[in-house]
């Protein structure tokens, strides 16, 4: 139980640090942090959504889309979390991105 608490605290620290890095548009550093967070919590929709933002900002479209798919597979159901995110503007014309958004809307 103690190890789980420590690991969760570590994850929260990684997530908050990555959020600040994304805000500062420091995508390289955010990617490094979020990759570690995704190893700690491979079942987290939030970590993979933020990882997708970092990849999109880093101009790695396919990795961003793959991370979005992983976020959806982990339980992301809100299409506005993707549609209203400025970091995903570079993905908005991509057919796979459109398909993800459409699928989320039809499941609502």
PANUTI-700530 format. One record per atom (N, C-alpha, C): x negated, y, z; atom name; residue in one letter; residue number from 1. Coordinates in pm, whole numbers, plus 50000, padded with zeros to 5 digits. Layout:
BEGIN
R; X; Y; Z; CA; A; NUM;
...
END
This chain:
BEGIN
R; 49918; 49883; 50000; N; X; 1;
R; 50000; 50000; 50000; CA; X; 1;
R; 49912; 50126; 50000; C; X; 1;
R; 49806; 50125; 50078; N; X; 2;
R; 49716; 50240; 50084; CA; X; 2;
R; 49649; 50262; 49949; C; X; 2;
R; 49606; 50156; 49886; N; X; 3;
R; 49542; 50168; 49754; CA; X; 3;
R; 49639; 50228; 49652; C; X; 3;
R; 49764; 50189; 49657; N; X; 4;
R; 49865; 50243; 49567; CA; X; 4;
R; 49883; 50393; 49590; C; X; 4;
R; 49885; 50434; 49715; N; X; 5;
R; 49898; 50577; 49747; CA; X; 5;
R; 49779; 50657; 49695; C; X; 5;
R; 49661; 50602; 49714; N; X; 6;
R; 49539; 50670; 49667; CA; X; 6;
R; 49542; 50680; 49515; C; X; 6;
R; 49579; 50574; 49449; N; X; 7;
R; 49586; 50573; 49303; CA; X; 7;
R; 49690; 50672; 49253; C; X; 7;
R; 49805; 50679; 49318; N; X; 8;
R; 49908; 50775; 49280; CA; X; 8;
R; 49860; 50919; 49302; C; X; 8;
R; 49790; 50942; 49410; N; X; 9;
R; 49734; 51075; 49435; CA; X; 9;
R; 49632; 51113; 49329; C; X; 9;
R; 49551; 51017; 49289; N; X; 10;
R; 49454; 51039; 49182; CA; X; 10;
R; 49526; 51072; 49052; C; X; 10;
R; 49632; 51000; 49023; N; X; 11;
R; 49710; 51023; 48901; CA; X; 11;
R; 49772; 51164; 48901; C; X; 11;
R; 49828; 51204; 49013; N; X; 12;
R; 49887; 51338; 49023; CA; X; 12;
R; 49779; 51444; 48998; C; X; 12;
R; 49662; 51425; 49053; N; X; 13;
R; 49553; 51518; 49031; CA; X; 13;
R; 49513; 51525; 48884; C; X; 13;
R; 49505; 51411; 48819; N; X; 14;
R; 49473; 51408; 48676; CA; X; 14;
R; 49579; 51480; 48595; C; X; 14;
R; 49704; 51451; 48626; N; X; 15;
R; 49816; 51508; 48552; CA; X; 15;
R; 49819; 51660; 48567; C; X; 15;
R; 49803; 51709; 48688; N; X; 16;
R; 49805; 51853; 48712; CA; X; 16;
R; 49686; 51922; 48647; C; X; 16;
R; 49571; 51859; 48652; N; X; 17;
R; 49452; 51915; 48587; CA; X; 17;
R; 49473; 51922; 48436; C; X; 17;
R; 49529; 51816; 48379; N; X; 18;
R; 49554; 51813; 48235; CA; X; 18;
R; 49656; 51919; 48195; C; X; 18;
R; 49758; 51940; 48276; N; X; 19;
R; 49858; 52043; 48248; CA; X; 19;
R; 49792; 52181; 48238; C; X; 19;
R; 49701; 52210; 48329; N; X; 20;
R; 49631; 52337; 48326; CA; X; 20;
R; 49544; 52348; 48201; C; X; 20;
R; 49479; 52240; 48166; N; X; 21;
R; 49394; 52239; 48046; CA; X; 21;
R; 49477; 52258; 47919; C; X; 21;
R; 49594; 52198; 47915; N; X; 22;
R; 49683; 52217; 47800; CA; X; 22;
R; 49730; 52362; 47793; C; X; 22;
R; 49762; 52419; 47907; N; X; 23;
R; 49804; 52559; 47913; CA; X; 23;
R; 49693; 52650; 47858; C; X; 23;
R; 49568; 52615; 47891; N; X; 24;
R; 49453; 52692; 47846; CA; X; 24;
R; 49410; 52655; 47704; C; X; 24;
R; 49478; 52559; 47645; N; X; 25;
R; 49448; 52507; 47512; CA; X; 25;
R; 49308; 52446; 47504; C; X; 25;
R; 49266; 52387; 47613; N; X; 26;
R; 49139; 52316; 47620; CA; X; 26;
R; 49167; 52169; 47591; C; X; 26;
R; 49196; 52141; 47465; N; X; 27;
R; 49247; 52009; 47426; CA; X; 27;
R; 49145; 51897; 47446; C; X; 27;
R; 49016; 51925; 47424; N; X; 28;
R; 48914; 51822; 47444; CA; X; 28;
R; 48914; 51772; 47588; C; X; 28;
R; 48913; 51866; 47680; N; X; 29;
R; 48910; 51830; 47821; CA; X; 29;
R; 49041; 51764; 47864; C; X; 29;
R; 49152; 51814; 47812; N; X; 30;
R; 49281; 51755; 47845; CA; X; 30;
R; 49287; 51611; 47796; C; X; 30;
R; 49235; 51587; 47676; N; X; 31;
R; 49234; 51450; 47623; CA; X; 31;
R; 49157; 51356; 47714; C; X; 31;
R; 49040; 51397; 47756; N; X; 32;
R; 48959; 51312; 47844; CA; X; 32;
R; 49034; 51278; 47972; C; X; 32;
R; 49097; 51377; 48029; N; X; 33;
R; 49170; 51358; 48154; CA; X; 33;
R; 49291; 51269; 48134; C; X; 33;
R; 49366; 51293; 48027; N; X; 34;
R; 49489; 51215; 48003; CA; X; 34;
R; 49461; 51073; 47959; C; X; 34;
R; 49350; 51050; 47895; N; X; 35;
R; 49314; 50912; 47860; CA; X; 35;
R; 49291; 50832; 47988; C; X; 35;
R; 49223; 50893; 48084; N; X; 36;
R; 49204; 50826; 48214; CA; X; 36;
R; 49340; 50804; 48281; C; X; 36;
R; 49426; 50906; 48278; N; X; 37;
R; 49558; 50893; 48339; CA; X; 37;
R; 49639; 50782; 48273; C; X; 37;
R; 49625; 50765; 48142; N; X; 38;
R; 49699; 50660; 48072; CA; X; 38;
R; 49648; 50521; 48109; C; X; 38;
R; 49523; 50513; 48149; N; X; 39;
R; 49469; 50385; 48197; CA; X; 39;
R; 49523; 50353; 48337; C; X; 39;
R; 49540; 50458; 48417; N; X; 40;
R; 49592; 50440; 48553; CA; X; 40;
R; 49740; 50403; 48548; C; X; 40;
R; 49817; 50470; 48459; N; X; 41;
R; 49961; 50446; 48448; CA; X; 41;
R; 50001; 50422; 48302; C; X; 41;
R; 49975; 50304; 48251; N; X; 42;
R; 50009; 50275; 48112; CA; X; 42;
R; 50159; 50267; 48086; C; X; 42;
R; 50239; 50276; 48190; N; X; 43;
R; 50385; 50269; 48176; CA; X; 43;
R; 50452; 50406; 48195; C; X; 43;
R; 50373; 50513; 48195; N; X; 44;
R; 50426; 50646; 48222; CA; X; 44;
R; 50465; 50718; 48094; C; X; 44;
R; 50591; 50757; 48086; N; X; 45;
R; 50634; 50836; 47970; CA; X; 45;
R; 50572; 50974; 47972; C; X; 45;
R; 50562; 51034; 48090; N; X; 46;
R; 50509; 51169; 48103; CA; X; 46;
R; 50363; 51180; 48061; C; X; 46;
R; 50282; 51085; 48103; N; X; 47;
R; 50141; 51086; 48067; CA; X; 47;
R; 50127; 51077; 47915; C; X; 47;
R; 50204; 50990; 47852; N; X; 48;
R; 50192; 50975; 47707; CA; X; 48;
R; 50251; 51093; 47631; C; X; 48;
R; 50350; 51158; 47687; N; X; 49;
R; 50402; 51280; 47625; CA; X; 49;
R; 50295; 51389; 47628; C; X; 49;
R; 50230; 51405; 47740; N; X; 50;
R; 50123; 51504; 47751; CA; X; 50;
R; 50002; 51467; 47667; C; X; 50;
R; 49974; 51337; 47658; N; X; 51;
R; 49865; 51291; 47572; CA; X; 51;
R; 49895; 51324; 47426; C; X; 51;
R; 50020; 51309; 47387; N; X; 52;
R; 50061; 51346; 47251; CA; X; 52;
R; 50040; 51495; 47227; C; X; 52;
R; 50072; 51577; 47326; N; X; 53;
R; 50049; 51722; 47313; CA; X; 53;
R; 49901; 51751; 47293; C; X; 53;
R; 49816; 51684; 47370; N; X; 54;
R; 49672; 51707; 47359; CA; X; 54;
R; 49620; 51663; 47223; C; X; 54;
R; 49665; 51548; 47176; N; X; 55;
R; 49623; 51503; 47043; CA; X; 55;
R; 49672; 51597; 46934; C; X; 55;
R; 49795; 51644; 46947; N; X; 56;
R; 49848; 51738; 46847; CA; X; 56;
R; 49767; 51867; 46845; C; X; 56;
R; 49735; 51918; 46962; N; X; 57;
R; 49654; 52038; 46970; CA; X; 57;
R; 49512; 52018; 46919; C; X; 57;
R; 49466; 51896; 46926; N; X; 58;
R; 49332; 51860; 46880; CA; X; 58;
R; 49334; 51824; 46731; C; X; 58;
R; 49449; 51835; 46668; N; X; 59;
R; 49470; 51808; 46525; CA; X; 59;
R; 49452; 51660; 46489; C; X; 59;
R; 49489; 51573; 46582; N; X; 60;
R; 49486; 51429; 46556; CA; X; 60;
R; 49631; 51381; 46549; C; X; 60;
R; 49691; 51404; 46432; N; X; 61;
R; 49834; 51382; 46415; CA; X; 61;
R; 49875; 51238; 46441; C; X; 61;
R; 49804; 51141; 46385; N; X; 62;
R; 49847; 51003; 46401; CA; X; 62;
R; 49839; 50958; 46547; C; X; 62;
R; 49734; 50999; 46616; N; X; 63;
R; 49723; 50964; 46758; CA; X; 63;
R; 49833; 51032; 46839; C; X; 63;
R; 49868; 51154; 46799; N; X; 64;
R; 49978; 51224; 46868; CA; X; 64;
R; 50109; 51148; 46848; C; X; 64;
R; 50135; 51106; 46725; N; X; 65;
R; 50258; 51031; 46696; CA; X; 65;
R; 50258; 50897; 46768; C; X; 65;
R; 50144; 50829; 46770; N; X; 66;
R; 50134; 50702; 46841; CA; X; 66;
R; 50162; 50721; 46991; C; X; 66;
R; 50112; 50830; 47047; N; X; 67;
R; 50136; 50858; 47188; CA; X; 67;
R; 50283; 50891; 47214; C; X; 67;
R; 50346; 50961; 47121; N; X; 68;
R; 50490; 50988; 47134; CA; X; 68;
R; 50569; 50857; 47131; C; X; 68;
R; 50532; 50769; 47042; N; X; 69;
R; 50599; 50638; 47036; CA; X; 69;
R; 50582; 50564; 47168; C; X; 69;
R; 50465; 50574; 47226; N; X; 70;
R; 50440; 50507; 47354; CA; X; 70;
R; 50525; 50571; 47464; C; X; 70;
R; 50539; 50705; 47460; N; X; 71;
R; 50624; 50772; 47559; CA; X; 71;
R; 50768; 50726; 47548; C; X; 71;
R; 50815; 50711; 47425; N; X; 72;
R; 50952; 50662; 47402; CA; X; 72;
R; 50964; 50518; 47450; C; X; 72;
R; 50867; 50436; 47419; N; X; 73;
R; 50869; 50296; 47463; CA; X; 73;
R; 50869; 50286; 47616; C; X; 73;
R; 50809; 50387; 47681; N; X; 74;
R; 50803; 50389; 47827; CA; X; 74;
R; 50924; 50458; 47891; C; X; 74;
R; 51021; 50499; 47808; N; X; 75;
R; 51145; 50549; 47866; CA; X; 75;
R; 51184; 50692; 47832; C; X; 75;
R; 51105; 50763; 47752; N; X; 76;
R; 51143; 50899; 47714; CA; X; 76;
R; 51272; 50895; 47633; C; X; 76;
R; 51372; 50972; 47675; N; X; 77;
R; 51502; 50972; 47606; CA; X; 77;
R; 51547; 51110; 47561; C; X; 77;
R; 51478; 51213; 47602; N; X; 78;
R; 51521; 51351; 47575; CA; X; 78;
R; 51453; 51406; 47450; C; X; 78;
R; 51526; 51420; 47340; N; X; 79;
R; 51463; 51472; 47217; CA; X; 79;
R; 51417; 51617; 47231; C; X; 79;
R; 51478; 51694; 47321; N; X; 80;
R; 51436; 51833; 47336; CA; X; 80;
R; 51297; 51845; 47397; C; X; 80;
R; 51254; 51743; 47469; N; X; 81;
R; 51119; 51742; 47525; CA; X; 81;
R; 51015; 51743; 47415; C; X; 81;
R; 51055; 51696; 47298; N; X; 82;
R; 50965; 51692; 47183; CA; X; 82;
R; 50992; 51810; 47091; C; X; 82;
R; 51118; 51832; 47059; N; X; 83;
R; 51156; 51937; 46963; CA; X; 83;
R; 51116; 52077; 47007; C; X; 83;
R; 51128; 52105; 47134; N; X; 84;
R; 51105; 52240; 47185; CA; X; 84;
R; 50961; 52263; 47231; C; X; 84;
R; 50873; 52171; 47200; N; X; 85;
R; 50735; 52181; 47243; CA; X; 85;
R; 50650; 52245; 47133; C; X; 85;
R; 50597; 52363; 47160; N; X; 86;
R; 50518; 52436; 47060; CA; X; 86;
R; 50397; 52357; 47012; C; X; 86;
R; 50339; 52275; 47099; N; X; 87;
R; 50221; 52198; 47059; CA; X; 87;
R; 50252; 52097; 46949; C; X; 87;
R; 50380; 52065; 46930; N; X; 88;
R; 50416; 51969; 46827; CA; X; 88;
R; 50454; 52035; 46694; C; X; 88;
R; 50435; 52165; 46682; N; X; 89;
R; 50469; 52234; 46557; CA; X; 89;
R; 50395; 52175; 46438; C; X; 89;
R; 50271; 52133; 46460; N; X; 90;
R; 50192; 52077; 46350; CA; X; 90;
R; 50244; 51940; 46306; C; X; 90;
R; 50330; 51879; 46388; N; X; 91;
R; 50383; 51746; 46355; CA; X; 91;
R; 50523; 51754; 46295; C; X; 91;
R; 50587; 51868; 46301; N; X; 92;
R; 50729; 51878; 46268; CA; X; 92;
R; 50763; 51835; 46125; C; X; 92;
R; 50670; 51841; 46034; N; X; 93;
R; 50696; 51799; 45895; CA; X; 93;
R; 50663; 51652; 45871; C; X; 93;
R; 50605; 51587; 45968; N; X; 94;
R; 50565; 51446; 45952; CA; X; 94;
R; 50687; 51355; 45960; C; X; 94;
R; 50702; 51264; 45863; N; X; 95;
R; 50818; 51173; 45862; CA; X; 95;
R; 50830; 51090; 45991; C; X; 95;
R; 50718; 51044; 46045; N; X; 96;
R; 50725; 50963; 46168; CA; X; 96;
R; 50773; 51047; 46286; C; X; 96;
R; 50732; 51171; 46292; N; X; 97;
R; 50777; 51261; 46398; CA; X; 97;
R; 50928; 51283; 46387; C; X; 97;
R; 50973; 51313; 46265; N; X; 98;
R; 51116; 51332; 46243; CA; X; 98;
R; 51196; 51208; 46281; C; X; 98;
R; 51142; 51091; 46249; N; X; 99;
R; 51210; 50966; 46281; CA; X; 99;
R; 51222; 50946; 46432; C; X; 99;
R; 51118; 50982; 46505; N; X; 100;
R; 51123; 50969; 46651; CA; X; 100;
R; 51233; 51059; 46708; C; X; 100;
R; 51237; 51184; 46663; N; X; 101;
R; 51337; 51278; 46712; CA; X; 101;
R; 51479; 51231; 46676; C; X; 101;
R; 51495; 51187; 46551; N; X; 102;
R; 51627; 51139; 46505; CA; X; 102;
R; 51671; 51019; 46588; C; X; 102;
R; 51580; 50925; 46611; N; X; 103;
R; 51614; 50806; 46691; CA; X; 103;
R; 51657; 50844; 46831; C; X; 103;
R; 51587; 50939; 46891; N; X; 104;
R; 51623; 50982; 47028; CA; X; 104;
R; 51761; 51048; 47029; C; X; 104;
R; 51789; 51127; 46925; N; X; 105;
R; 51920; 51194; 46919; CA; X; 105;
R; 52034; 51095; 46900; C; X; 105;
R; 52013; 50991; 46823; N; X; 106;
R; 52119; 50893; 46798; CA; X; 106;
R; 52144; 50804; 46918; C; X; 106;
R; 52046; 50791; 47004; N; X; 107;
R; 52062; 50708; 47124; CA; X; 107;
R; 52133; 50781; 47238; C; X; 107;
R; 52152; 50911; 47224; N; X; 108;
R; 52216; 50990; 47331; CA; X; 108;
R; 52363; 50966; 47335; C; X; 108;
END
